[in-house]
Amino acid sequence: MDNMDMWIGKADVLIEALPYIREFAGKKIVVKYGGSAMKDSSLKKSVIQDVALLKLVGMKPIIVHGGGKEISRWVKLNGGTPEFVNGLRVTDKDTMEIAEMVLGKVNKGLVQYMEENGVKACGISGKDGGTMRVKKRVLDSGIDLGYVGEVTSVDTSLIDTLIEHDYVPVICPIGLGEEDYMSYNVNADDAACAIAAAEKAEKLVFLSDIEGVYRNPLDPTTLISELTVDETKRFIAEGNAGGGMLPKLKNCIEAIECGTRRVHILDGRIHHCMLLEIFTNRGIGTAILKNDAKRYA
């Protein structure tokens, strides 16, 4: 009897997922992959399995990945010291070469993981096909960040061609200078936001090292399941978004106002967090949605 209850429970999970599979079939989902989920091999496997399943049930996933910790490691190995200003890496010419090398290695590693899970994948950077054009990012303080780019435009032609030919695009955040055609390091959250907006993606998913958005960051019981864009703006205006959450929430707002339907902030340290968020009635992280969007039941 116990075994029968277990199998019935598994069937219930599949039935709960059915309307979401039907709703999101054929839709584009951009996954920003970073944080601890990139370092831990079991978490990495879990994330790639989630993406593979999304693909196999008819969705069109697009991965945008970071690699900041690995870049810092290689900068140190080459005798340098990683420098950051307002969370942005100071990127001189040598650091840019290291970043492009490291991100390329990470990119092909993710492609390999996808292929191992039976899904065709193709790794590109924002430079390929002029996918992501950028301008030099300038801070109000006047500090020169070097080769750090701010996305000015996204050409989705190459991404769409890959999707049409049944590949999962895996994109590293290196942009092409719109005037000098140089390589620029782009914040991976910013790159994912720009690509999701350009693709009018159904969902943008941020995998991070936090469970979601808290009303009180010191109290884990205050996790917020859903916020509309207006509620998110009020949350920011009231000073509730600190540290790295502030730019992430601003990215969420921008993505939705540019056409993305929902943005999810998930804890990438939880195995199969994307499946739990997308295919269950309540989810496990924080969803940012349009003001008139349907809320969870």
C-alpha positions as CSV (number, residue, x, y, z in Angstrom):
1,M,0.0,0.0,0.0
2,D,2.8,2.4,0.9
3,N,4.4,1.9,-2.6
4,M,1.0,2.5,-4.2
5,D,0.6,5.8,-2.3
6,M,4.1,6.8,-3.5
7,W,3.1,6.1,-7.2
8,I,-0.2,7.9,-6.8
9,G,1.7,10.9,-5.4
10,K,4.0,10.9,-8.4
11,A,1.0,10.8,-10.7
12,D,-0.5,13.8,-8.8
13,V,2.7,15.8,-9.4
14,L,2.4,15.1,-13.2
15,I,-1.2,16.0,-13.2
16,E,-0.4,19.3,-11.4
17,A,2.2,20.1,-14.0
18,L,0.0,19.3,-17.0
19,P,-1.7,22.8,-17.3
20,Y,1.6,24.5,-17.0
21,I,3.2,22.3,-19.7
22,R,0.2,23.1,-21.9
23,E,0.3,26.8,-21.2
24,F,4.1,27.3,-21.8
25,A,4.6,24.9,-24.7
26,G,6.3,26.7,-27.6
27,K,7.2,29.7,-25.3
28,K,10.7,31.1,-24.8
29,I,12.2,30.9,-21.3
30,V,15.5,32.7,-20.6
31,V,17.5,31.2,-17.7
32,K,20.2,33.3,-16.1
33,Y,22.5,30.7,-14.7
34,G,25.1,31.7,-12.0
35,G,26.0,31.5,-8.4
36,S,26.6,28.3,-6.4
37,A,24.7,26.3,-9.0
38,M,27.7,26.7,-11.3
39,K,30.2,25.5,-8.8
40,D,28.6,22.4,-7.3
41,S,28.6,19.5,-9.7
42,S,25.3,18.0,-8.4
43,L,23.6,21.4,-8.6
44,K,24.9,21.9,-12.1
45,K,23.5,18.6,-13.2
46,S,20.2,19.5,-11.6
47,V,19.9,22.8,-13.5
48,I,20.8,21.2,-16.8
49,Q,18.3,18.4,-16.3
50,D,15.6,21.1,-15.6
51,V,16.5,22.9,-18.8
52,A,16.5,19.7,-20.8
53,L,13.1,18.8,-19.4
54,L,11.7,22.3,-20.3
55,K,13.0,21.7,-23.9
56,L,11.7,18.1,-24.1
57,V,8.1,19.1,-23.1
58,G,8.0,21.7,-25.8
59,M,9.4,25.0,-24.4
60,K,12.2,27.0,-25.9
61,P,14.9,27.6,-23.2
62,I,17.7,30.0,-23.7
63,I,20.6,30.0,-21.2
64,V,22.6,33.1,-20.3
65,H,25.5,32.3,-17.9
66,G,28.0,34.1,-15.8
67,G,31.3,32.9,-14.4
68,G,32.5,35.7,-12.1
69,K,34.1,33.5,-9.5
70,E,36.0,31.5,-12.0
71,I,37.2,34.8,-13.7
72,S,38.4,36.1,-10.3
73,R,40.3,32.8,-9.7
74,W,42.2,33.1,-13.0
75,V,42.9,36.8,-12.4
76,K,44.6,35.8,-9.1
77,L,46.5,32.9,-10.8
78,N,47.9,35.4,-13.2
79,G,49.1,37.6,-10.4
80,G,46.3,40.2,-10.5
81,T,43.8,41.3,-7.9
82,P,40.1,41.3,-8.8
83,E,38.6,44.8,-8.4
84,F,35.0,45.8,-8.2
85,V,33.1,49.1,-8.2
86,N,29.4,49.0,-7.4
87,G,29.4,45.3,-8.0
88,L,30.9,45.7,-11.5
89,R,34.3,44.1,-12.3
90,V,37.0,46.6,-13.3
91,T,38.1,45.1,-16.6
92,D,41.4,46.2,-18.1
93,K,42.8,44.7,-21.3
94,D,44.4,41.7,-19.6
95,T,41.4,41.0,-17.4
96,M,39.2,41.1,-20.5
97,E,41.3,38.5,-22.2
98,I,41.0,36.3,-19.1
99,A,37.2,36.9,-18.9
100,E,36.7,35.9,-22.5
101,M,38.8,32.8,-22.1
102,V,37.1,31.7,-18.9
103,L,33.6,32.4,-20.1
104,G,34.3,30.5,-23.3
105,K,35.4,27.5,-21.3
106,V,32.3,27.7,-19.0
107,N,30.1,28.0,-22.1
108,K,31.4,24.9,-23.8
109,G,31.2,23.0,-20.5
110,L,27.5,23.8,-20.3
111,V,27.0,22.7,-23.9
112,Q,28.6,19.4,-23.0
113,Y,26.3,18.9,-20.1
114,M,23.3,19.6,-22.3
115,E,24.4,17.1,-24.9
116,E,24.9,14.5,-22.1
117,N,21.2,15.0,-21.3
118,G,20.1,14.3,-24.8
119,V,19.4,17.9,-25.8
120,K,21.2,19.6,-28.7
121,A,22.9,22.9,-27.6
122,C,25.1,25.5,-29.2
123,G,27.3,27.9,-27.3
124,I,27.8,31.5,-28.5
125,S,28.9,34.8,-27.1
126,G,27.1,38.1,-27.5
127,K,29.7,38.9,-30.2
128,D,28.5,36.1,-32.5
129,G,26.3,37.4,-35.3
130,G,26.3,40.8,-33.6
131,T,23.9,39.4,-31.1
132,M,24.7,41.9,-28.3
133,R,26.0,45.3,-29.1
134,V,27.2,47.5,-26.3
135,K,28.7,50.8,-25.4
136,K,31.3,51.5,-22.7
137,R,29.7,51.7,-19.3
138,V,30.3,55.0,-17.6
139,L,29.8,55.5,-13.9
140,D,28.5,58.8,-12.4
141,S,31.6,58.8,-10.2
142,G,33.8,59.0,-13.2
143,I,35.7,55.9,-12.3
144,D,36.9,54.1,-15.5
145,L,35.8,50.4,-15.4
146,G,37.7,49.6,-18.6
147,Y,36.1,47.1,-20.9
148,V,32.7,46.9,-19.2
149,G,29.8,47.2,-21.5
150,E,26.2,48.4,-21.3
151,V,23.8,46.7,-23.7
152,T,22.4,49.0,-26.4
153,S,20.8,46.5,-28.7
154,V,20.1,42.8,-29.1
155,D,19.8,41.1,-32.5
156,T,17.9,37.9,-32.0
157,S,18.5,36.5,-35.5
158,L,21.2,34.0,-34.5
159,I,19.4,32.9,-31.3
160,D,16.1,32.4,-33.2
161,T,17.9,30.4,-35.9
162,L,19.4,28.1,-33.3
163,I,16.0,27.6,-31.7
164,E,14.3,27.0,-35.0
165,H,16.9,24.2,-35.7
166,D,16.1,22.6,-32.3
167,Y,19.2,23.8,-30.4
168,V,19.3,25.3,-26.9
169,P,21.3,28.6,-27.2
170,V,23.9,28.9,-24.4
171,I,25.1,32.5,-24.3
172,C,28.1,34.0,-22.5
173,P,27.9,37.8,-21.7
174,I,30.6,39.2,-23.9
175,G,29.3,42.1,-26.0
176,L,30.6,43.8,-29.2
177,G,31.4,47.5,-29.0
178,E,29.0,49.4,-31.2
179,E,31.7,51.8,-32.4
180,D,35.1,50.2,-31.7
181,Y,34.1,46.5,-32.2
182,M,36.1,45.5,-29.1
183,S,35.1,42.8,-26.7
184,Y,33.3,44.1,-23.5
185,N,32.4,42.3,-20.3
186,V,28.7,42.6,-19.6
187,N,27.0,41.9,-16.3
188,A,25.2,38.5,-16.8
189,D,22.0,39.7,-15.1
190,D,21.9,42.7,-17.5
191,A,22.6,40.5,-20.5
192,A,19.8,38.1,-19.5
193,C,17.4,40.9,-19.0
194,A,18.2,42.5,-22.4
195,I,17.9,39.1,-24.2
196,A,14.6,38.3,-22.5
197,A,13.2,41.7,-23.4
198,A,14.3,41.4,-27.1
199,E,12.8,37.9,-27.3
200,K,9.6,38.9,-25.6
201,A,10.2,35.8,-23.5
202,E,7.4,34.2,-21.5
203,K,9.7,33.9,-18.5
204,L,13.0,35.2,-17.3
205,V,14.5,33.0,-14.5
206,F,17.3,34.3,-12.3
207,L,19.1,31.5,-10.4
208,S,20.8,33.0,-7.4
209,D,22.1,32.2,-4.0
210,I,19.0,33.5,-2.1
211,E,15.5,32.0,-1.9
212,G,13.9,35.1,-3.3
213,V,12.8,38.6,-2.1
214,Y,12.2,39.1,1.6
215,R,10.2,41.8,3.3
216,N,12.8,41.5,6.0
217,P,16.2,40.1,4.8
218,L,16.9,38.9,8.4
219,D,13.7,36.9,8.6
220,P,13.4,33.9,6.3
221,T,9.6,33.6,7.0
222,T,9.0,36.9,5.1
223,L,9.7,35.5,1.7
224,I,7.4,37.2,-0.9
225,S,5.9,34.7,-3.4
226,E,4.6,37.4,-5.9
227,L,5.1,41.1,-6.6
228,T,3.5,43.1,-9.4
229,V,5.7,45.7,-11.2
230,D,4.0,48.5,-9.2
231,E,4.4,46.6,-5.9
232,T,8.1,46.1,-6.8
233,K,8.6,49.8,-7.5
234,R,7.0,50.6,-4.1
235,F,9.2,48.0,-2.4
236,I,12.3,49.7,-3.9
237,A,11.1,53.2,-3.1
238,E,10.5,52.2,0.6
239,G,14.2,51.2,0.8
240,N,13.5,47.5,1.2
241,A,15.8,46.3,-1.5
242,G,19.5,46.4,-0.5
243,G,22.8,45.0,-1.8
244,G,22.6,43.0,-4.9
245,M,18.8,42.7,-4.9
246,L,18.3,46.3,-5.9
247,P,19.8,46.0,-9.4
248,K,18.2,42.6,-9.9
249,L,14.8,44.0,-9.1
250,K,15.4,46.9,-11.5
251,N,16.3,44.3,-14.2
252,C,13.1,42.5,-13.5
253,I,11.0,45.6,-13.9
254,E,12.8,46.6,-17.1
255,A,12.4,43.1,-18.6
256,I,8.6,43.1,-17.9
257,E,8.1,46.6,-19.2
258,C,9.9,45.6,-22.4
259,G,7.6,42.5,-23.0
260,T,8.7,39.6,-20.7
261,R,5.6,38.2,-19.0
262,R,7.1,37.0,-15.7
263,V,10.4,37.1,-14.0
264,H,11.4,34.5,-11.3
265,I,14.1,34.9,-8.7
266,L,15.0,31.4,-7.4
267,D,17.5,29.8,-5.1
268,G,19.8,27.9,-7.4
269,R,21.1,25.9,-4.4
270,I,17.8,23.9,-4.4
271,H,17.8,20.9,-6.6
272,H,15.3,21.2,-9.5
273,C,14.2,24.7,-8.3
274,M,13.0,25.6,-11.9
275,L,10.7,22.6,-12.1
276,L,9.2,23.4,-8.6
277,E,8.6,27.0,-9.6
278,I,7.3,26.6,-13.1
279,F,5.3,23.4,-12.7
280,T,3.6,23.7,-9.3
281,N,0.7,25.8,-8.1
282,R,2.6,28.0,-5.6
283,G,6.3,27.8,-6.6
284,I,9.2,28.3,-4.3
285,G,10.8,31.6,-5.1
286,T,9.6,35.1,-5.9
287,A,7.7,35.9,-9.1
288,I,7.6,39.5,-10.5
289,L,4.7,39.9,-12.9
290,K,2.7,42.5,-14.9
291,N,0.2,44.6,-12.9
292,D,-2.7,42.9,-14.7
293,A,-1.2,39.4,-14.8
294,K,-3.1,36.4,-13.3
295,R,-1.8,35.5,-9.9
296,Y,-1.3,32.0,-8.6
297,A,-4.4,30.2,-7.3
